[in-house]
């Protein structure tokens, strides 16, 4: 008998019919004798509908009141799911984040979980009930309702699994697991049976949208085994775990991630003096722009060219700041490029294999794809290339690292 925390997202509970399908799935686990805690999001589109309502009153609603409002979306879903379970003979009870005391800080709309009081849930489980908990929300020390921001329901699920010392946290979504890359780009992409937290963190941070980074970080920190499964298709999904042992027999690279939302900025002819990087990046950071990759080249005339990438949404504000810096520092020019993309290979196998980066560069060279920037970590190599070559690069790398599904193997 296991204790399992299951999390269902907005599309999984998007209608009464789907909520009843979720209830039937939960019942199957319950019949095996497992204790089940279910975390649910609001029905798909509901949170946006509530935010739109608030914005009809005020363009920038007071954050506390916005949290009070948007948290009602999950309250509807937990009640409907509990009703559906009871209707098919499964004892169930629903709780909001504040009722089970998911204690957070007071940062409204982006709160962080501090502590969970699991006593009430344990009591209900002992009484033989399935406990249905609202994701995405909590309560601060003053009793104010808070919400956890983007990916909040995934984080709630993992945090509850950690607090309850659950055997597994299952994240149900609209894909049947984590793939070697996006199957819409590479038809031969394969579902991974297993991936490490480290690899999943890299994949998530590099653009893989299967899981939110916060949830993966939380799971890694508290060693909560995570499994990604399809809401309405049977299958083993992908297990995300600390264990690297079995990974050693798998390919060196577990996956290829990519991100189209990149832009590049270069400031040329800056005097090469101590503190130049801070003089450039300090004001960029102060403008709340996050910098990703950085390259600095020193020229023979004691000037430096400084290049960095930002999210494409931040390009214009970063460009404005950089032009001001260029005037102050007497730089030669500022140039930008919004037609770039980042492609990365990820795998814990890199630690024990030499020549991985050169194999990547060779595969790109064969396709005549120019590399503009390179960044590496212990288990990742990222390159910036022209966006128009993105899909070609991903397919070439997928084949070069032997990740293509064998002929006849179902995706």
Beta strands, then each sheet from edge to edge (+ up, - down):
strand 1: 3-8
strand 2: 35-40
strand 3: 92-95
strand 4: 102-104
strand 5: 113-116
strand 6: 130-134
strand 7: 137-139
strand 8: 145-147
strand 9: 168-173
strand 10: 194-196
strand 11: 226-230
strand 12: 238-241
strand 13: 255-271
strand 14: 291-298
strand 15: 303-311
strand 16: 333-346
strand 17: 373-377
strand 18: 380-386
sheet 1: 3+ 6+ 2+ 1+ 9+ 11+ 12- 10-
sheet 2: 4+ 5-
sheet 3: 7+ 8-
sheet 4: 14+ 15- 13+ 16- 18+ 17-
end
